[in-house]
Amino acid sequence: MTIMDKIIITDLHTYGIVGIKQPERDNPQEIVINCTLYTDTTLAGINDSIKYTINYSSVSKTIQAIVNESAFFTVEALAAHICNRLFIDYRPDAIRLRVEKTQVVKAAKSVGVEIFRKSP
């Protein structure tokens, strides 16, 4: 049986440039990230040690840095880039990632994309 525990980061507020048209490309805009990393946390639970799990604080800082430095045209590209980096840096078994722009469609709270990727 494969254990699929989850490390969850909810509503991480970041700022970056993502969009096709002006003014989206002129200034960083708010981008909200929700991330679930699937991994086995059994040893962390037994040993009460962070060395056996994925540090959600480190993951949050990595995501914020990626978004802050971003200049993608699509949220899909930003989401794929974040996932690729998280696989390299943290080695989860899978990732569910939602990237939402909050200031684009006035009638909507947010618009975005959610992707699910398994470890390469």
C-alpha positions in Angstrom: 0.0 0.0 0.0 1.3 3.4 -0.9 0.9 6.1 1.8 -0.1 9.5 0.4 0.0 12.0 3.2 -0.4 15.7 2.3 1.6 18.8 3.1 -0.9 21.6 2.6 -0.3 25.3 1.9 -3.5 27.3 1.6 -4.0 30.8 0.2 -0.3 31.8 0.0 -0.4 35.5 -1.2 2.4 36.4 -3.6 3.1 39.0 -6.2 4.5 38.6 -9.7 4.0 39.4 -13.3 1.8 37.0 -15.3 -0.4 37.9 -18.2 -0.5 38.5 -21.9 -1.7 42.1 -22.1 -0.9 45.5 -20.5 -1.4 46.5 -17.7 -0.9 43.0 -16.4 2.7 43.1 -17.6 3.5 46.5 -16.2 3.4 45.8 -12.5 3.4 42.8 -10.2 -0.1 41.6 -9.3 -1.5 39.5 -6.5 -1.3 35.8 -7.2 -2.7 33.3 -4.7 -1.2 29.9 -4.5 -2.7 26.7 -3.0 -0.3 23.8 -2.9 -0.6 20.2 -1.8 2.5 18.0 -1.7 1.9 14.3 -1.5 4.6 12.4 0.5 4.9 9.8 3.2 5.1 11.5 6.6 5.2 8.2 8.6 8.8 8.7 9.9 8.2 12.3 10.8 5.2 11.2 12.9 7.2 8.4 14.6 10.3 10.4 15.2 8.8 13.9 15.7 11.5 15.3 13.4 11.2 17.6 10.4 14.1 15.9 8.7 11.7 13.2 7.7 9.1 15.4 6.0 8.8 18.4 3.7 9.2 21.7 5.4 6.1 23.8 4.5 7.8 27.0 5.5 10.7 26.4 3.0 8.2 25.4 0.3 6.3 28.6 0.9 9.4 30.7 0.6 10.4 28.9 -2.6 7.0 29.5 -4.2 7.1 33.2 -3.2 10.5 33.6 -4.7 9.5 32.0 -7.9 6.4 34.1 -8.3 8.2 37.3 -7.3 10.7 36.7 -10.1 8.1 35.6 -12.6 7.3 37.1 -16.0 5.2 34.4 -17.6 2.4 35.0 -20.1 0.1 32.3 -18.7 -0.7 31.0 -15.3 -0.3 27.5 -16.8 3.4 28.2 -17.4 3.8 29.6 -14.0 2.1 26.6 -12.4 4.3 24.1 -14.4 7.4 26.0 -13.5 6.6 26.0 -9.7 5.9 22.2 -9.8 9.1 21.5 -11.7 11.1 23.4 -9.1 9.3 21.8 -6.1 10.0 18.3 -7.5 13.7 19.1 -7.8 14.0 20.8 -4.4 11.7 18.7 -2.2 11.0 15.4 -4.0 7.3 14.9 -3.3 5.5 12.0 -4.9 2.9 14.3 -6.4 1.8 17.9 -6.4 -1.6 19.6 -6.7 -1.1 23.3 -7.4 -3.7 26.0 -7.9 -2.5 29.4 -9.2 -5.1 32.3 -9.1 -5.0 35.9 -10.2 -7.2 38.0 -8.0 -7.4 41.3 -9.9 -8.1 40.3 -13.5 -11.9 39.7 -13.9 -13.8 42.2 -11.9 -16.9 40.1 -11.5 -14.8 37.1 -10.1 -13.0 36.8 -6.9 -10.2 35.1 -8.8 -9.3 33.2 -12.0 -6.7 30.6 -12.5 -5.7 27.1 -13.1 -5.2 23.9 -11.0 -2.8 21.2 -12.1 -1.8 17.8 -10.7 1.6 16.3 -11.5 3.2 13.0 -10.4 6.9 12.8 -9.7 8.9 12.4 -12.9 
